[in-house]
């Protein structure tokens, strides 16, 4: 059986990190033999343990962190994996050379030179793979597109009363880091133009205080709730009516797929990632980046047009089942892993 060492540094929270946990646990459930080396993160480690995977936790520091590299080398020597898969830049940089197939995973348009020691690279969108081929010279047989997955597990909707939100209100949900790239400031301004809606923002990050200040200035304190970072995304989506991704920059957008899995209509901006997967007016609505008026208009349209609402919910869920469901993505990954070993 093929043995895989999964190596990730990653942020404390994030879409790529969420997908890492979902994929590794899904592969484990399908019988793939794996070992995980990761940056210290008690919450993430506990999720993996509950799934039956005991991770090795290391520091993953800067350029002079020789201890992490040595520890990874020891794990490789002891476990003798057929494949080492490193997730994003930092983990890839810490991986030593060895008698294994090195796969580098990219969730964004990272510099191809950071992956020059890899044998294969995997991009989460076709556009990222094209970037690797065009700017990094990667050949077709060593640069691969493999989709992310969203977990469609049964979940009880998160009680709106938990965050003092009326049961009969139209509820928008936005998930992600509170960072300039996510453009939650634009979303708040759009919500200020649509009086009938409430908004939950689930995430944390450097702009939390700025966004809360803007919320007060716009008079939205009664209709907007900041939930912090939460791991019950299925429950949040089941409680919401519409999922919003107002991003200025989004190489993919895991939230989009998670919303599709729960049959929640999606409104997103015309970023690189959503443009590759959103078919406007069929599985989602696309609006220009940084366009408050267009975002407000899209929200109003979904609130008032039940036919469009139902069409987007069904269209998104159909695409989820065809491309991003757990069985489909696990099948594609197993085929890929078996193929590069053989």
TAKAKA-V685534 format. One record per residue. N is the residue number from 1. RES is the residue in one small letter. SS is DSSP state (hx for helix, st for strand, lp for the rest). Layout:
# TAKAKA-V685534
n:N res:RES ss:SS
n:N res:RES ss:SS
This chain:
# TAKAKA-V685534
n:1 res:x ss:lp
n:2 res:x ss:lp
n:3 res:x ss:st
n:4 res:x ss:st
n:5 res:x ss:st
n:6 res:x ss:st
n:7 res:x ss:st
n:8 res:x ss:st
n:9 res:x ss:lp
n:10 res:x ss:lp
n:11 res:x ss:lp
n:12 res:x ss:lp
n:13 res:x ss:lp
n:14 res:x ss:lp
n:15 res:x ss:hx
n:16 res:x ss:hx
n:17 res:x ss:hx
n:18 res:x ss:hx
n:19 res:x ss:hx
n:20 res:x ss:hx
n:21 res:x ss:hx
n:22 res:x ss:hx
n:23 res:x ss:hx
n:24 res:x ss:hx
n:25 res:x ss:hx
n:26 res:x ss:hx
n:27 res:x ss:hx
n:28 res:x ss:hx
n:29 res:x ss:hx
n:30 res:x ss:lp
n:31 res:x ss:lp
n:32 res:x ss:lp
n:33 res:x ss:st
n:34 res:x ss:st
n:35 res:x ss:st
n:36 res:x ss:st
n:37 res:x ss:st
n:38 res:x ss:st
n:39 res:x ss:st
n:40 res:x ss:lp
n:41 res:x ss:lp
n:42 res:x ss:hx
n:43 res:x ss:hx
n:44 res:x ss:hx
n:45 res:x ss:hx
n:46 res:x ss:hx
n:47 res:x ss:hx
n:48 res:x ss:hx
n:49 res:x ss:hx
n:50 res:x ss:hx
n:51 res:x ss:lp
n:52 res:x ss:lp
n:53 res:x ss:lp
n:54 res:x ss:lp
n:55 res:x ss:lp
n:56 res:x ss:st
n:57 res:x ss:st
n:58 res:x ss:st
n:59 res:x ss:lp
n:60 res:x ss:lp
n:61 res:x ss:lp
n:62 res:x ss:lp
n:63 res:x ss:lp
n:64 res:x ss:lp
n:65 res:x ss:lp
n:66 res:x ss:hx
n:67 res:x ss:hx
n:68 res:x ss:hx
n:69 res:x ss:hx
n:70 res:x ss:hx
n:71 res:x ss:hx
n:72 res:x ss:hx
n:73 res:x ss:hx
n:74 res:x ss:hx
n:75 res:x ss:hx
n:76 res:x ss:hx
n:77 res:x ss:hx
n:78 res:x ss:hx
n:79 res:x ss:hx
n:80 res:x ss:lp
n:81 res:x ss:lp
n:82 res:x ss:lp
n:83 res:x ss:st
n:84 res:x ss:st
n:85 res:x ss:st
n:86 res:x ss:st
n:87 res:x ss:st
n:88 res:x ss:hx
n:89 res:x ss:hx
n:90 res:x ss:hx
n:91 res:x ss:hx
n:92 res:x ss:hx
n:93 res:x ss:hx
n:94 res:x ss:hx
n:95 res:x ss:lp
n:96 res:x ss:lp
n:97 res:x ss:lp
n:98 res:x ss:lp
n:99 res:x ss:lp
n:100 res:x ss:lp
n:101 res:x ss:st
n:102 res:x ss:st
n:103 res:x ss:st
n:104 res:x ss:st
n:105 res:x ss:st
n:106 res:x ss:st
n:107 res:x ss:lp
n:108 res:x ss:lp
n:109 res:x ss:lp
n:110 res:x ss:lp
n:111 res:x ss:lp
n:112 res:x ss:hx
n:113 res:x ss:hx
n:114 res:x ss:hx
n:115 res:x ss:hx
n:116 res:x ss:lp
n:117 res:x ss:lp
n:118 res:x ss:lp
n:119 res:x ss:lp
n:120 res:x ss:st
n:121 res:x ss:st
n:122 res:x ss:st
n:123 res:x ss:st
n:124 res:x ss:lp
n:125 res:x ss:lp
n:126 res:x ss:hx
n:127 res:x ss:hx
n:128 res:x ss:hx
n:129 res:x ss:hx
n:130 res:x ss:hx
n:131 res:x ss:hx
n:132 res:x ss:hx
n:133 res:x ss:hx
n:134 res:x ss:hx
n:135 res:x ss:hx
n:136 res:x ss:hx
n:137 res:x ss:lp
n:138 res:x ss:lp
n:139 res:x ss:lp
n:140 res:x ss:hx
n:141 res:x ss:hx
n:142 res:x ss:hx
n:143 res:x ss:st
n:144 res:x ss:st
n:145 res:x ss:st
n:146 res:x ss:lp
n:147 res:x ss:lp
n:148 res:x ss:lp
n:149 res:x ss:lp
n:150 res:x ss:lp
n:151 res:x ss:lp
n:152 res:x ss:lp
n:153 res:x ss:lp
n:154 res:x ss:lp
n:155 res:x ss:lp
n:156 res:x ss:lp
n:157 res:x ss:lp
n:158 res:x ss:lp
n:159 res:x ss:lp
n:160 res:x ss:hx
n:161 res:x ss:hx
n:162 res:x ss:hx
n:163 res:x ss:hx
n:164 res:x ss:lp
n:165 res:x ss:lp
n:166 res:x ss:lp
n:167 res:x ss:lp
n:168 res:x ss:lp
n:169 res:x ss:lp
n:170 res:x ss:st
n:171 res:x ss:st
n:172 res:x ss:st
n:173 res:x ss:st
n:174 res:x ss:st
n:175 res:x ss:st
n:176 res:x ss:lp
n:177 res:x ss:lp
n:178 res:x ss:lp
n:179 res:x ss:lp
n:180 res:x ss:hx
n:181 res:x ss:hx
n:182 res:x ss:hx
n:183 res:x ss:lp
n:184 res:x ss:hx
n:185 res:x ss:hx
n:186 res:x ss:hx
n:187 res:x ss:hx
n:188 res:x ss:hx
n:189 res:x ss:hx
n:190 res:x ss:hx
n:191 res:x ss:hx
n:192 res:x ss:hx
n:193 res:x ss:lp
n:194 res:x ss:lp
n:195 res:x ss:lp
n:196 res:x ss:lp
n:197 res:x ss:st
n:198 res:x ss:st
n:199 res:x ss:st
n:200 res:x ss:st
n:201 res:x ss:st
n:202 res:x ss:st
n:203 res:x ss:lp
n:204 res:x ss:lp
n:205 res:x ss:lp
n:206 res:x ss:lp
n:207 res:x ss:lp
n:208 res:x ss:hx
n:209 res:x ss:hx
n:210 res:x ss:hx
n:211 res:x ss:hx
n:212 res:x ss:hx
n:213 res:x ss:hx
n:214 res:x ss:hx
n:215 res:x ss:hx
n:216 res:x ss:hx
n:217 res:x ss:hx
n:218 res:x ss:lp
n:219 res:x ss:lp
n:220 res:x ss:lp
n:221 res:x ss:lp
n:222 res:x ss:lp
n:223 res:x ss:lp
n:224 res:x ss:st
n:225 res:x ss:st
n:226 res:x ss:st
n:227 res:x ss:lp
n:228 res:x ss:lp
n:229 res:x ss:lp
n:230 res:x ss:lp
n:231 res:x ss:lp
n:232 res:x ss:lp
n:233 res:x ss:hx
n:234 res:x ss:hx
n:235 res:x ss:hx
n:236 res:x ss:hx
n:237 res:x ss:hx
n:238 res:x ss:hx
n:239 res:x ss:hx
n:240 res:x ss:lp
n:241 res:x ss:lp
n:242 res:x ss:st
n:243 res:x ss:st
n:244 res:x ss:st
n:245 res:x ss:st
n:246 res:x ss:lp
n:247 res:x ss:lp
n:248 res:x ss:lp
n:249 res:x ss:lp
n:250 res:x ss:lp
n:251 res:x ss:lp
n:252 res:x ss:lp
n:253 res:x ss:lp
n:254 res:x ss:hx
n:255 res:x ss:hx
n:256 res:x ss:hx
n:257 res:x ss:hx
n:258 res:x ss:hx
n:259 res:x ss:hx
n:260 res:x ss:hx
n:261 res:x ss:hx
n:262 res:x ss:lp
n:263 res:x ss:lp
n:264 res:x ss:lp
n:265 res:x ss:st
n:266 res:x ss:st
n:267 res:x ss:st
n:268 res:x ss:st
n:269 res:x ss:st
n:270 res:x ss:lp
n:271 res:x ss:lp
n:272 res:x ss:hx
n:273 res:x ss:hx
n:274 res:x ss:hx
n:275 res:x ss:hx
n:276 res:x ss:hx
n:277 res:x ss:hx
n:278 res:x ss:lp
n:279 res:x ss:lp
n:280 res:x ss:st
n:281 res:x ss:lp
n:282 res:x ss:lp
n:283 res:x ss:lp
n:284 res:x ss:st
n:285 res:x ss:st
n:286 res:x ss:st
n:287 res:x ss:st
n:288 res:x ss:lp
n:289 res:x ss:lp
n:290 res:x ss:lp
n:291 res:x ss:lp
n:292 res:x ss:hx
n:293 res:x ss:hx
n:294 res:x ss:hx
n:295 res:x ss:hx
n:296 res:x ss:hx
n:297 res:x ss:hx
n:298 res:x ss:hx
n:299 res:x ss:hx
n:300 res:x ss:hx
n:301 res:x ss:hx
n:302 res:x ss:hx
n:303 res:x ss:hx
n:304 res:x ss:hx
n:305 res:x ss:lp
n:306 res:x ss:hx
n:307 res:x ss:hx
n:308 res:x ss:hx
n:309 res:x ss:hx
n:310 res:x ss:hx
n:311 res:x ss:hx
n:312 res:x ss:hx
n:313 res:x ss:hx
n:314 res:x ss:hx
n:315 res:x ss:hx
n:316 res:x ss:hx
n:317 res:x ss:hx
n:318 res:x ss:hx
n:319 res:x ss:hx
n:320 res:x ss:hx
n:321 res:x ss:hx
n:322 res:x ss:hx
n:323 res:x ss:hx
n:324 res:x ss:hx
n:325 res:x ss:lp
n:326 res:x ss:hx
n:327 res:x ss:hx
n:328 res:x ss:hx
n:329 res:x ss:hx
n:330 res:x ss:hx
n:331 res:x ss:hx
n:332 res:x ss:hx
n:333 res:x ss:hx
n:334 res:x ss:hx
n:335 res:x ss:hx
n:336 res:x ss:hx
n:337 res:x ss:hx
n:338 res:x ss:hx
n:339 res:x ss:hx
n:340 res:x ss:hx
n:341 res:x ss:hx
n:342 res:x ss:lp
